[in-house]
Amino acid sequence: MASQSLKRKADESKRSNKRAKLDTHPQFQSIKASLTLSIPPIFASNPRDGAHQMLDSMVMRYIPALRGVVLAHSNLEFLKPTATITADCPFLVCKVQFDATVWCPHVRMKLTGKISLCSPDHVSLLIHRTFNVSIPRKHIPEEWEFEAGEIEEEQEENAEPVGRWVHQKTRKQLGGEDGFLEFTVTGLTVANEMLSLEGSLEDVP
């Protein structure tokens, strides 16, 4: 009984350490950012409010100039006391500075996500319950094999088969009991200002 209790505590400690890796990587950065904004004329009497709303619209979106996904912003400042209006365009062109918290993963960075879907050709993960990761079959070590789940009656005929990945010898489930999995980032994809990752479970040279 004592050995089982110690093993249980060791497993719990291992899972806690695994989750802690989410916060120990330099994937989050606090930066001093500057951007040029074109503030709509409706905010001519209150350009600060317009700038705030424009920055709010960037939250949870990938901004190329900041090389990451904006999570929060604060301390907005205008770098010049006046705005510029060019030709017939009524927009106020202003250069602003602000503090931003940015999620900025990069290739070869090691991260941890939770398995959300297993199929024969890939494993899907979620990072921080928000960001999508895909690990294709070619980046899953050969000692792991896909084990199909039971087909439900209401499942569509052309639906992608789901199940789990298990180790060929030990039959242990990929990701363990809690489903958390460490991977190496191999690629970043931006579509409609949303960032998703591709990863590998193998060592990346």
C-alpha positions in Angstrom: 0.0 0.0 0.0 2.8 2.4 0.9 4.5 1.7 -2.4 1.3 2.4 -4.3 0.8 5.7 -2.4 4.4 6.7 -3.3 3.9 5.8 -6.9 0.6 7.8 -7.0 2.4 10.8 -5.5 5.2 10.5 -8.0 2.7 10.4 -10.9 0.9 13.4 -9.6 4.2 15.3 -9.2 5.2 14.3 -12.7 1.8 15.6 -14.1 2.2 18.9 -12.1 5.7 19.4 -13.5 4.4 18.6 -17.0 1.8 21.4 -16.7 4.3 23.7 -15.1 6.2 23.6 -18.4 3.4 25.7 -19.9 4.7 28.7 -17.9 8.5 28.1 -17.9 9.1 28.6 -21.6 9.6 32.1 -23.0 6.5 31.8 -25.1 5.0 34.8 -23.5 6.7 38.2 -23.7 5.9 41.6 -22.4 7.0 44.2 -24.9 7.0 47.9 -25.6 5.3 48.1 -28.9 4.7 50.9 -31.4 2.3 51.0 -34.3 0.9 53.5 -36.8 -2.9 53.5 -36.6 -5.5 55.0 -38.9 -8.2 56.1 -36.6 -11.7 56.6 -38.2 -13.1 60.1 -38.3 -15.9 59.2 -35.9 -13.3 59.4 -33.2 -12.0 62.8 -34.2 -13.1 64.3 -30.9 -11.7 61.5 -28.9 -8.8 59.8 -30.7 -7.6 58.0 -27.6 -10.9 56.1 -27.4 -10.5 55.2 -31.1 -7.0 54.0 -30.6 -8.1 51.9 -27.6 -10.8 50.2 -29.6 -8.4 49.5 -32.5 -6.0 47.8 -30.0 -8.8 45.9 -28.5 -9.7 44.5 -31.9 -6.1 43.1 -32.1 -6.5 40.9 -29.0 -6.2 37.2 -29.7 -5.1 37.9 -33.2 -1.7 37.4 -34.8 -0.1 40.7 -35.6 2.9 40.4 -37.9 4.5 43.6 -36.7 4.6 42.2 -33.2 5.5 38.6 -34.4 2.9 37.1 -32.1 -0.7 36.9 -30.8 -1.7 39.9 -28.7 -3.1 38.8 -25.4 -3.4 42.2 -23.6 -2.4 45.8 -23.9 -2.0 48.8 -21.6 -0.4 52.2 -21.1 -1.4 53.7 -24.5 0.6 56.8 -25.5 0.6 59.0 -28.6 4.1 59.7 -29.8 3.1 63.0 -31.3 0.7 65.7 -30.1 -1.0 65.9 -33.5 -2.3 63.5 -36.1 -1.8 63.5 -39.8 -4.6 63.7 -42.4 -3.5 62.9 -46.0 -5.2 64.1 -49.2 -8.9 63.2 -49.2 -8.6 60.5 -46.5 -10.4 61.6 -43.3 -8.6 59.1 -41.1 -6.3 60.3 -38.4 -2.9 58.8 -38.9 -1.2 58.4 -35.5 1.8 56.7 -34.2 1.2 55.1 -30.8 3.2 53.2 -28.2 1.8 50.7 -25.7 2.8 47.8 -23.5 1.7 44.4 -24.9 1.6 40.9 -23.7 2.3 38.6 -26.7 2.2 34.9 -27.2 5.1 34.3 -29.6 6.1 30.6 -30.1 8.8 29.9 -32.6 10.2 26.9 -34.5 12.2 24.4 -32.4 10.6 25.7 -29.2 9.3 22.9 -26.9 5.8 23.4 -25.7 3.1 21.3 -23.9 -0.5 20.9 -25.0 -3.4 18.7 -24.2 -4.6 16.1 -26.7 -8.0 17.0 -28.2 -8.3 14.5 -31.1 -6.5 11.4 -32.3 -6.8 10.1 -35.9 -4.7 7.8 -38.0 -2.9 10.6 -39.8 -2.4 13.2 -37.0 -2.8 14.1 -33.3 -4.5 17.4 -32.5 -3.6 19.4 -29.3 -4.8 22.5 -27.6 -2.4 24.9 -25.9 -3.8 26.9 -23.1 -7.3 25.6 -24.1 -7.1 28.0 -27.1 -4.4 27.5 -29.7 -4.5 24.6 -32.1 -1.6 22.3 -32.8 -1.4 19.4 -35.3 1.2 16.7 -35.1 1.2 14.7 -38.4 1.9 11.0 -38.6 5.4 11.5 -40.0 6.4 13.3 -36.8 5.1 10.6 -34.5 7.8 8.0 -33.6 7.3 4.5 -35.2 6.9 2.7 -31.9 3.5 4.4 -31.5 0.5 3.0 -33.4 -3.1 4.1 -33.9 -5.8 2.1 -32.1 -9.3 2.9 -33.5 -12.1 3.5 -31.2 -15.6 2.0 -31.4 -17.8 3.3 -34.2 -20.9 5.0 -32.9 -24.2 4.3 -34.7 -24.8 8.0 -35.4 -21.3 8.6 -36.8 -21.4 9.8 -40.4 -20.3 7.4 -43.1 -17.4 9.6 -44.2 -16.4 10.9 -40.8 -12.7 10.7 -39.8 -12.0 7.6 -37.6 -11.1 8.5 -34.0 -9.3 6.6 -31.3 -6.0 6.8 -29.6 -2.3 6.3 -30.1 -0.7 3.6 -28.0 2.9 2.3 -27.6 3.4 -1.0 -29.5 5.1 -2.8 -26.6 3.7 -1.3 -23.4 0.2 -0.4 -24.8 0.5 2.9 -22.8 -1.6 5.7 -24.2 0.1 8.7 -25.8 -0.2 11.6 -23.4 -0.8 9.4 -20.4 -3.8 9.6 -18.2 -4.1 13.4 -18.2 -3.5 13.8 -22.0 -0.7 16.3 -21.8 2.0 16.0 -24.4 5.3 17.8 -25.0 6.2 18.5 -28.6 8.7 20.6 -30.6 7.3 23.3 -32.9 8.2 22.7 -36.5 6.0 25.2 -38.3 3.6 28.2 -37.8 0.5 28.9 -39.9 -1.4 32.1 -40.0 -4.9 32.2 -41.5 -7.4 35.0 -41.0 -5.0 36.4 -38.3 -5.3 33.2 -36.3 -2.1 31.3 -35.4 -1.8 27.5 -35.4 1.2 25.3 -35.0 2.6 22.1 -36.4 4.7 20.0 -34.1 6.8 16.9 -33.8 7.3 14.3 -31.1 10.7 13.4 -32.5 14.0 15.3 -32.0 14.2 18.2 -34.5 17.7 18.8 -35.8 
